[in-house]
Amino acid sequence: MNQDGSYFSMTIPPSTAKATTPGVHGPDVPSVQPTPLKRVVSGAALKELLAGGGGTQAKTPSCEDTEFRAYAHSEIARDVATIKNSVVMHLTATFLRTPASMDSGHAYLASAFSVRDRLLQRWNLTNEYHDKIGAKRVYYMSLEFLIGRTFDNALLALQLRDEYAKVLGDVGFRLEDIIDEERDAALGNGGLGRLAACYVDSMACMNYPGWGYGLRYRYGMFQQQILNGYQVEAPDCWLDSPNPWEFPRPDVTYPVKFYGHLVRDPEVPYRYKWESDVEYDAMAFDVPVPGYGTENVGNIRLWSCKTNGLFDLNKFNAGDYSGATGGQVAAQILTNVLYPNDNTNEGKELRLRQEYLFCSATLQDIIARFKRTGRPMTELDQMAAIQLNDTHPTLGIPELMRILIDEEGLTWDEAWSTTIKTFAFTNHTVLPEAMEKWPVPMLDKILPRHVGIIYDINLFFLQSVEKAFPGDRELLRNISIIEESSPQQVRMAYLACVGSHRVNGVAAIHSDIIKQSIFRDFVRIQGEDKFINKTNGVAPRRWMNECNPDMSELITEAVGDRSWVTDLTKLSTLEARATDSDFRQRWWAAKQKNKQRLADYILATTGIQVSADAMFDVQ
């Protein structure tokens, strides 16, 4: 805003300088809100409600049980007998199986739930410790987490693989067969998702207080099938069976709004109340991520639409069955599929609402955790570092601004300073045509408050650039967050760049290219120090220690211990074995054995026979 109260610059193109809050109505416009149906309460809760109490506040313990505390703060015994008791308990009590009625699927589930018990106990202790010391947390926001199978990885991290193999052998199964029962989590598709999973794994292993945030997709992206030589896309129903690696958190639920209109605050003109008739609930599911060789456990929190309050009983009783469940269906589709097809306008809107659901629930959760510290909101960046994995979570920037200004009462300058210091951005593409954009009319329709915030961010940014580079209108057009097309588009990569304190590529050559191409003007304006490189890597726990146990044993022999699993610089020790013919022969045999395993798998799954002596290139 200019000193005279106006928003417009005389030299910035008027269409770009537009600082609007679309959908704004005066305070006299009524907001129509549906009346939610209340759950019937009974017993003590009913008495409290009739007496004038809320009837909804859960009770807390009046005292602390020492035995409960001792159990919660001690490691579950690691001996074979304890593990066997746990597995048998889950077979009988959780899955209602007997020795005569169980199969390998039940054995996998019982073993996995037994492992999960250990992870959840460590997870509780990890969070309790980080809260106690006031640790700053890293939050990695990604629409994808290609985490792969968890069971074997968890056994290796807990260093209990041999013990579980013994227990499963006692009940009649090979560990390798039980591992094969697990389905891959359909939460990611490619390199972007695998990078996110490796980062969370690495943070857990290196004892960082790091969390991932994403969405819990009901059907993943798709399951590829080949029929008559053609690809056929089918839903990936990976959640049809119980998923031992997620822990539902109905107590962690946040409302997420769409559409509606804005009511200006009569006392603070830059503050608005967003009123909407469309509001869904995002419910958390936690996926613990064990650290190798440490008791530290990370977490990936996934959001799913909770639809309990969206069933219209009146419509159902009137015979309008599809209308009665319309709200449920509209909410469920938001987290049904990863990257819904956006060839249609409806598909584009669905993807935009999906991304905002993810961003809004995540920011609300991070702020709720931060508020427990008692610090002022301007110190959010001292307790939270949020990394945006590509542009999909970029709506988190205007969402944080909305929360800080409209709900927490910060001024624009306070909110913007806090936002920039909190966010950092990872870019994955070098092609301008592949960069994410959203039509302004669609954003205005679905997220009216955020359009106004984005326009204001753009205006103030362009004003600062105009001051530093007077008269360079071409530069202003090139860096504007709003692309002057028909219709106007919001350039999400530019918004992420402007709203973050660091921008990184994923390889040295990639980072150099983006500084010389898509972000060239931003480097000129904001300085080269803001644009850094973070080369992608892979987690050796999964991609070496788990994938090739024979070779892992050879490395351990050369290093002298298993410290290389978390410190790959120790691999330099292998150089001394380069002239050891016996070691080279065993190294070749380990690689050849794994190639034969792959050849056997290809034959078993496709009927195609390949030679293990061929050179394999796996993508």
N, C-alpha and C positions, 0 to 999 in steps of 0.2 A: 504494500500500500504506500502511495506517495504521501509526502507530508501534508498536502492539501486535502487528503482523504480520498483522492481518486486512485484508480488502479492502473491507468493506462500511461504508456510511454509514448512520446511523440515520434520516436524513430522505430520502435518495434512494430512490425506489421500488425494492424488492428486485429485480424483474425487469429493471429498467434497470441497476442497479448490478452485475449478475452479471459477475464477472471470472473467466471460465473459460478453460481451455485444452482444448477438446473433443478427444477422441481420444487423450488422454494415457494412456500405459501405463507401468508400472514398468520399470526398467532390465533386469529379468530376462526381458522379452518378446523372443524372438528376431526378428530382421529377415530376411525371406526375400528374397534378391536373386538375379536370374537371372545365370548365368555367361555373360558376353559371349564371342562367338566372336572369336578373334584373327586378324588378317591374317597370312598366311604371309610371312615375310621371307626374303631370300636375299642372296647376295653378302657384301659387307663388313658389312651390318647383321646378317646371320645369324651371322657370325664373332663380332661384338661381343656378340650376345645369348648365344651359347654360352659366351663367356668371362666371363659374369656382368654385362655391361653392359645398359643398358636397351634399346638397339636402336631407340629411337623418337625420340631427340633429333636434330633436324636440325643439320647442320654449318654453322658460320658461316665467312665468308672469312678466310683466314690473313693476307691483306694487302688493301690498297685499290688498285684500278686507277684511275689518274689519268684515263684517257680515259673510263672509265665515269662517274666522278664529274663530269667536265666536261660530258658529255652530259646527265646527270641534272639539272645545275644551270644549263643554258642553255636559252633559248627556241628551239623548233623554228622554222626559217626560215619567213618568211611570204610568200615570193615564189610566183608562180604555178607555176614549174617544180617546186619542192619539194612543193607541194600536189598537183600532178598525179602526181608519182612516188608519193606516199603513196596516193592514190586507186587508181591502177593496180595498185600492189602488193597492196592489199586485194582488188581485183577478181580478180586472178590467184591469189594465195597464200592468202587467207582464204576466198574463195568459189569458187575453181576455175572462173573464167569466162574466156572469150575474147571478142574483139570480136563474134564470130558467135553466141555463146550468152548474152550478157548482155541484160538488160532494165532497165526503170526501177526495179524493185524491187532488183535487184543494185546499180545505180548509187547508190540511196539508202543501202543498207547499207554499201557501200564508202566513200562520202563521210562517213557518220555515224561509222564506225569511225576514219576519218582525223581527224575532229574530236575524237573521244574520246581519241585518242592525245595530243592537245594538252592536253585537260582533265586527264587523269590525271597528266601531267608537272607541271602547275601545282598539282594537288591534292597531290602528294607534297611539293613545295616549300612549299606553304602549311602543311601539318601539321608539317613539319620546322621551319619558322620559329616557329610557335606553341609547339612543344615547347621550342625553344631559349630563347625569352624567358619561358617559364613563364606563358603567357597563361591567364586564366580563361576557360572555355568556356561558351557558352550551349547548352543542350540543349532542343529543342522536341519534346515528346512528343505525337503526334497519331495517332489511328487512321486519319485520312484525309490524303492529300496530292494535291490535284487539280492536278497539275503541268502538264497539257496536253501539247502536242507540244514537243519539246526541240530539234530540229535547227535550225530557223530562229532560235529564241531564242539558241541557242549561237553561231550565226554572227554575230548582231548583237552579242552580248556580246564576242566575240573581234574584232569589227570586220573580218571576213574574208568578208562576204557577196559582194562583187563578185569577189573572187578565186575563190571556189568556183563562182560563176556562170560565170566564164570557163572553168574546167576542165571543168565539166559540159557547157558548150556545145561544147567541143572534142571530146567523146566522143559528142555527138549528142542532148543532152537540155536542156530548159529547167529552170532552178532551181525555178521555181514547180511544175512537174510532179513533181519529185523530192521537194519538201517535202510534197506531197500524198500521198506513199506512206507516210508515218509514221502509225502508229496511236496514238491517245491511250492513255496509261498508265491502266489501270483501278485506280487507287489511291485514288480519292476520289469523292464524289458531289455535294457542294454547297458552300455558303459556308464551312462549317467547314474543309473540305479546301483550298479556294482561299486562305483566310486563312493556313493553315499554309504553303502553297507560296510565297505572297507574302512571308511573314516570312523564310523561308530565303533567298529571292532577295535581299531587302533587306539581310539581314545580310552576304551575300557581297559585294554592291555597296558597302556602307559599311565593308568591311574588318573586320567583327567575326568572331571565331572561333566561328561558330555552326553547329550540326548539327541536323538533324531526325531523329527516330526514329519508325518506323512498321512496318507489316507488308506483306509482298510477297504480294498476293492473286493467286492463280492465275487466277481468273475474274472478278475485280472484284465489283461488286454485281449487275448484270445488264445485258444488252443489250436495249434496248427495240425490239420489232418490232410493227407494226400489221398485223393480219391480219383481213380482213372487218370493219374498223372497231373492232376490240378490241385492247387491249394484250396482247402475249404476251411473257413474260420468258424470255430465252435466255441462256446463259452467254456472257460476254465473253472470248473466247479470245485475248486480246491478246498472250500469250506464245507463241503457236504458231510465230511467226517469231523469229529471233534479235533480242534487245533490245540495241542498241548502247549504251544509256545506263545499263546496270547492270554492275557489276563484281563477280562472285562472289568471296566471301572464305571458302573452306573452312577457312582458318586461324583464322577468328574464329567460333568455335562455343561455345555455352554449354549446359549441361544444365539442364532445367526439369522440376521434379517436380510431380506431382499425387497426390491421395489419400494413403493411408498413415496412419501414426500417429506420435506423439511420444514420445520418451524423455527424461525429465527429467535434467538434469545433477546428479549427486549432490552436487557442491560448490557450484554456483551455482543456487539454486532457481528463478530467473526465466529461466534459459537452457535451451534444449531442442535435441535432435537430431531432425530430421525424417527419418524412414525411410519410403521409398516404393518399391513395385515398379514404378510407372509413371513413367518418365522419358524425355523426348524431348530432342532437340538442336535448338536454334535456330541457324541459320546465317545469316551476314550477307551482304547484297548492297548494295554502295555505289552511290549515284547522285550523281555530281558535279554541283554547281550553280555555274556560272560567274558571277562578278561582272562587271558591265558597266564597261568602262574601267579595270579593275584586274586584276592577276594573282592576286588572292585567289579561291579556289574553296571554296565551301561543300560540304556533303555531306548527303545523306539516307540514313541506314542503315536498311535494311528487313530484317525477319527472316522466314525461311522454315523450316519444319520439315525437318530433315535426317534421312533415314530409312535410311541405309546399314546401321545395326546392328540393324534390326528385321525382318530376313528370317529365318524359322525353317526352316533347311535340313532338320532332322529331320522336321518336319511335312510339308514339301514331298515328301521322299522316301517318306513313308508314304502319300502320295496326298491329304493334307489341304491342298489348294492354297489355298483361301480362308483357312484357319487360318494358313498359312505367311506370308501377306501381311497378316494382320489388323492387326499392329502398324504396318505401313507406311500402311495406309488410315487408321487412327485418328490418326496423326500428320499426314498430309497434309491432312485435312479442316480442321485448325485454321487453316490459312492459305489455304484454297480460296476463300472468299467473304467480302466485306465485309458486315458486319451480317447474319449468318445469321438466318433467320426464328426468332423466339423465342416463337411461339405454342404450342409444345409444351415439355414439361419438358426433353426431349433438346436442343432448340434453345437453351433458356436455359443449360443446362450447357455446350454448345459455345461460346456467346458468352462465358461467364465464363472458360472455359479459354483462349479466344483472347486475351482481355484480359490474363490473367495471363502467358501466354507472352510477350506484348509487353512487359509491365512488368518481368518477371524478367530477360529477356535484356538489356534496355536498362540496367537498374541494374547488372547484373554487368559490362557493357561499360564503363560510366562509372566504376565503382570500379576496374576493371582498369587503365584509363588513368590514374586518379588515383594509384594505387599506384606508378606509375613515377616520380612526383615525389619519393617518399621522405618525404612529409609524414605526420603522424599522422592517423588517420581523423577526428578531431574537427575538422580543418581542411578537410573536404570542401567546405563551402560557400564557402571562399575560392578554390576552383579550378573549381567547377561551380555553375551556376544552371539549375535544371530548371523549365521551364514546362509545366504540364498544360493541354492544349487540350481543355476540357470535362472531364466526369467519367470518360471511358473509361480514362484512365491512372491513376486515383486509387489503384488497388491498388499503385502504386509507393510510396506512403507506408508501408503496413505491410510491404512487401517490403524497403524500405531499413532499416526498424527491425529486421526479422528478420536481415538480413545483418550489421548493425552489432552487434547483441546476441549472436546465436547463433554467428556465424562470426568476427567481428572482436574480440569480447571487451569491447565497451563496456558501461558501465552503462546502465540505462534512461534516467536523466536526461541523460547524455552523448549517447546516441543520439537522444533526442527533441529536444534542443536543436539538434543537427546537422541533423536532418530538417527542422524548421521553417524554419531559415535557408536550406536548400537549395531548397525547393519554393515555387513561386507558382502560382496557379490562375486560369484564364480561364473564366468562366461564360458560357454561351450561351443560357440559357433563363430565362423569368420565370414559367413555369407549374409549380406544385408537382406536378401530376399527370404532367408530362413528365420529371421528374427521375429519374435512374437509381437503382434500388434492387435489392438482391440478398437473397433469402431466407437467413436465418441457417442453416437446416438444409443448404441446398445449399452454402454457403460452408464449413460445418463438414465436409462430406463431401469436397469437392475440395481445400480449402486449410485444413486443421485448425490449422496454426500461426497463420495470419493472422487467424482468428476470435478467438483468444485475444488477439492483439496489439490488434485493433480494440476488443474489450471493455475492455481495460486503458486504451487511449487515451481511450475514452469515460468510463470511471470517473474517471480523474484530471482530465479536463476538467470533469466535473460537480462533482467535489469542489471545484475551484478556484472555480467559479461559485457553488456553495452557500456558500462562505466569503464571497464578495463580496456575495451577495444572499440572506441567510439566510431560510429559511422559504418561499421562492417556488417551490413545487413545480410550478406551472404552467409557469414559465420553464424548469425542468429538463426537463419533458416535451417542450416545444417545441424545445429545442436538442439533445436527445439524438441521438447518431449512430444509436442503435438505436431504431427505431420499434416501439412496443408494439402490434403487430397479431398476427394469427394466420395464418401464422407470423410471428415477428419479422423485420424487414427492416433491412438496413444502408443508411442514407441516404448515398450516395456523395458528393453535393454537400456535405453537412455534414462528412464526413470530410475532404474536400479543403479546406474552409474552416478547420477546426481545425488541419490539418497543414501549412498554408502561411503564409508571412509576408506575402503580398499576395494580394488577390482583386480581379480587374478584370472589368468588363463590356466590351462591344464597341461601345458608342456612349454619348454623354452621357445621353440619355434612358433607355437601357437600364440604365446603371450607377445612375442615380437610382432607377429602379423596383425593382431588386433590393435596394437598401439600405432601401427603404420597405416591401418585401413579404417575399420568401423569406428574406432575411438580416437582417431588421429587428432581431431579438433579438441576433444576433451583433455587429451594429454597436453596440448598447447595451453589450455585454459587452467587446468587444475594441477598441472605439474606431473612429471614422470614418476615421482616417488609414490604416487597413489596407485600406479598400475604395476603389479608385481606378478611373479610366476610361482605357481605351486604345481610341480610335475606330478601327474597321476602315478600312483603306485598300486600294488596289490598287497593284501594281507598274507604274509608267509604262513600264518597259522592254517589257513584253509588251502592255499594254492601250493604249498610244499608239504607241510607237516601232515595234513590230512590226505592230500591227493596222492602222495607218493611216500608211503611209510618206509619202504626199503631204502630209498635215497636219503630220507630224513635220518635214518639210523647211521648211514655212512657219514653224513655231515656231523652228527653228534659225536661220532667216533673221532673225527678229525679235530673238532673244536675242543672236545673234552667234556662238554656238558651241553644242556639244551638251551643255553642263554641266547643262541643265534635265532631262536624262534621269535624273540622280541628285539633283536639287535642284529640286523643283517650285515653290519660291518664285520662281524665275526667270520663271515664267509671268506675273507681274505686268507684265513688259515689254510684253505684248500690249495692255495698256490704251492705250498710246500709238498703236496702230494702229487703234483703234476708229473714227477719223474718216477713215481711208485707204480710199477707195472701191475702189481696185484690189486692195488686200490683202483687203478683205471679199469681193470677187468671187472671188478665188482660194481663199479659205477655204471659201466656199460650194461651189465646184467640187470641192474635195477631199472634202468630206462627201458631195456628190452622187455622186461617182465610187465611193465605198465603198458607198453605198446601192445603186447599180446592180450592184456586185459581188455583194451579198447577194441581190438580186432574181434575178440570173443563177444563183446557187447554188441558190436555192429551186426555180427552174424545172428545173434539171438533176437535182436529187435527188428532187423530189416530183412534177414535172409541173404544178405550180400556178404560174400567172403572177400576179405582184403588180406594182404600179406603184412605180417608184422615186421618184415624187413624193409618195407617201403618207408619213405620219408613222410611223416604225418604233419599236416598243417591244419590245426583246429581253430575255427573262428567261433 
